[in-house]
Amino acid sequence: MADDHGASLADRVEGELRRGIGSGEWQPGALLPSEGELAVRFDVSRTVVREAISRLRAAGLVETRRGRGSSVLARPAAQDLTHALGTVRTPQDRVHLLELRRGIEVEAAALAAGRRTPAALAAVDAALRRTAAVLGGASDAVEADFAFHRAVAAATGNRFYLDLLGTLGAGAITRPYAGPEPDPGHLDQVLGEHRRIRDAIASGDALGAAAAMRTHLDASLARLKS
């Protein structure tokens, strides 16, 4: 289908850009080629390039400034996992990636409930507001969704949760948003699930936070398979 094709093209471009950053083709601080140049290089549309770069931005690998373009912030971790994530292509790959996230993020939510600080909870709330305010294309929904999960990981106070989630990147949650525009019904479901996770974390309910995160990721799996 067209949506799957567009998603696979963005997957390919993201993987190629990650490999280029990891190999040193673009050093930290260097500007990536323009969207137009990358579109020609990879024989894709600018929309596909924009989606791939938005995933790198969500993963903390690049930053984009208006009028300047996208510059490299850091190299991806030189690990087999990083390479494997660049090869995620099929629906089954995405199911397996969500299963991996479930194993990581359920415990992260429980830890966040026990360790959250006012600043960490404020970051979770900011990510919720960002999701609620999504008006743009699917890439905006992806970044807002991923920002929430990163905020929960940060609330654990354990930097390795945040590093690992950053390595997984926004590509781990993009498939349900495939298409040019986010589905309002889907966004409402995700927002409600996120709010239940947030409320359990805010109340210090570790078991409730873990259960809410598991319910959310199980629902994401169901949506992915539908």
C-alpha positions in Angstrom: 0.0 0.0 0.0 1.1 3.6 -0.5 1.4 4.3 3.2 3.6 1.3 3.8 5.7 2.3 0.8 6.2 5.8 2.2 7.0 4.4 5.6 9.6 2.0 4.1 11.3 4.8 2.2 11.6 6.9 5.3 13.0 3.8 7.1 15.6 3.5 4.4 16.6 7.1 4.4 16.8 7.2 8.2 19.0 4.1 8.2 21.3 5.6 5.6 21.6 8.9 7.5 22.3 7.0 10.8 25.0 5.0 9.1 26.5 8.2 7.6 26.6 9.9 11.0 27.9 6.7 12.6 30.7 6.3 10.0 31.9 9.9 10.4 30.7 11.0 7.0 29.0 13.8 8.9 30.8 14.7 12.1 29.1 16.3 15.2 28.5 19.9 14.4 28.5 19.4 10.6 25.4 20.3 8.5 23.6 17.6 6.7 22.9 18.2 3.0 19.7 20.1 2.3 16.4 18.3 2.0 16.6 18.8 -1.8 20.1 17.3 -2.0 19.2 14.4 0.1 16.0 13.8 -1.9 18.2 13.5 -5.0 20.8 11.4 -3.3 18.3 8.8 -2.1 15.8 9.2 -5.0 12.9 10.0 -2.7 10.6 13.0 -2.1 11.4 15.8 0.2 8.5 14.7 2.4 10.3 11.4 2.9 13.5 13.1 3.8 11.7 15.4 6.2 10.2 12.4 8.0 13.6 10.7 8.3 15.2 13.8 9.7 12.4 14.3 12.2 13.1 10.8 13.5 16.8 11.7 13.9 15.8 14.9 15.7 13.5 13.0 18.1 16.4 10.6 18.8 18.7 13.5 19.7 21.1 12.9 16.8 20.4 16.2 14.9 19.0 19.6 15.5 17.2 21.8 12.9 17.3 25.5 12.8 15.2 27.6 10.5 17.3 29.1 7.7 20.3 27.0 8.6 19.3 23.4 8.1 20.0 20.3 10.2 23.3 19.7 12.0 24.7 16.6 13.6 24.6 16.6 17.5 26.2 13.2 18.1 27.0 9.9 16.6 24.7 7.0 17.2 26.0 4.3 19.6 28.4 2.0 17.7 26.5 -1.1 18.6 24.8 -3.9 16.7 21.5 -2.7 17.9 21.9 0.6 16.2 22.6 -1.1 12.9 19.7 -3.5 13.4 17.3 -0.6 14.0 18.3 0.9 10.6 17.1 -2.3 9.0 13.6 -2.3 10.4 11.3 -2.8 7.4 8.4 -5.2 7.8 5.3 -5.1 10.0 6.7 -8.1 11.9 9.9 -6.1 12.6 7.8 -3.3 14.1 5.8 -5.8 16.2 9.1 -7.2 17.6 10.3 -3.7 18.3 7.2 -2.9 20.3 7.6 -6.1 22.2 11.2 -4.9 23.1 9.8 -1.5 24.2 7.3 -3.2 26.4 10.0 -5.0 28.2 11.9 -1.8 28.8 9.2 0.8 29.3 6.9 -1.0 31.7 9.7 -1.1 34.3 10.7 2.5 33.4 7.2 3.7 34.2 7.3 1.9 37.6 10.6 3.5 38.4 9.4 6.9 37.3 6.5 6.7 39.7 8.9 6.1 42.6 11.5 8.7 41.6 9.7 11.5 39.8 10.7 15.0 40.7 8.6 18.1 40.1 10.8 19.0 37.1 10.5 15.5 35.6 6.7 15.5 36.0 6.6 19.0 34.4 8.4 17.5 31.4 5.9 14.6 31.2 3.0 17.2 31.3 4.7 19.3 28.6 4.9 16.3 26.4 1.2 15.5 27.0 0.3 19.1 26.0 2.4 18.8 22.9 0.5 15.6 21.9 -2.9 17.3 22.6 -1.9 20.3 20.4 -0.8 18.3 17.3 -2.2 19.9 14.3 0.4 19.1 11.6 1.4 16.0 9.7 2.2 12.5 11.0 5.8 13.4 11.7 4.6 15.9 14.3 2.4 13.2 16.0 5.4 10.9 16.0 7.7 13.4 17.7 5.1 14.3 20.3 4.4 10.7 21.1 8.1 9.9 21.4 8.7 13.0 23.5 6.3 11.6 26.1 8.1 8.3 26.3 11.4 10.0 26.6 10.1 12.2 29.4 8.9 9.0 31.3 12.4 7.5 30.7 14.0 10.6 32.0 11.8 10.6 35.1 13.4 7.3 36.2 16.6 9.2 37.0 18.5 6.4 35.3 20.3 7.8 32.2 20.6 4.3 30.6 16.8 4.1 30.1 16.9 7.5 28.3 20.0 6.5 26.3 18.4 3.2 25.2 15.1 4.8 24.3 17.1 7.4 22.3 18.9 4.6 20.5 15.6 3.0 19.6 14.5 6.4 18.2 11.1 7.7 17.1 11.1 5.1 14.3 10.0 2.5 16.9 6.6 4.2 17.1 6.0 5.6 13.6 4.1 2.9 11.9 0.7 3.6 13.5 1.0 7.2 12.1 1.8 6.1 8.5 0.1 8.5 6.1 0.2 12.2 5.5 -2.0 13.2 8.4 -2.5 11.9 11.9 -5.8 10.1 12.6 -7.7 12.2 15.3 -9.3 9.0 16.7 -6.0 7.4 17.1 -4.4 10.5 18.7 -7.3 10.6 21.2 -6.7 7.0 22.2 -3.0 7.5 22.6 -3.5 10.7 24.6 -5.9 9.0 27.0 -3.5 6.1 27.5 -0.6 8.6 28.1 -2.7 10.5 30.6 -3.3 7.4 32.6 0.4 6.7 32.7 1.1 10.2 33.8 -1.5 10.2 36.5 -0.1 7.0 38.0 3.4 8.4 37.9 2.2 11.6 39.5 0.5 9.8 42.3 3.6 7.6 43.0 1.7 4.4 42.1 4.5 2.2 40.7 2.2 -0.8 40.0 -0.4 1.4 38.4 2.1 3.1 36.2 3.6 -0.2 35.0 0.1 -1.5 34.3 -0.9 1.7 32.4 2.3 1.5 30.3 1.7 -2.2 29.6 -1.9 -1.5 28.6 -0.7 1.4 26.3 1.9 -0.7 24.5 -0.4 -3.7 24.2 -3.0 -1.3 22.6 -0.2 -0.1 20.3 0.5 -3.6 19.3 -3.2 -4.2 18.6 -3.4 -1.1 16.5 -0.3 -2.1 14.6 -1.8 -5.5 13.7 -5.2 -4.1 12.7 
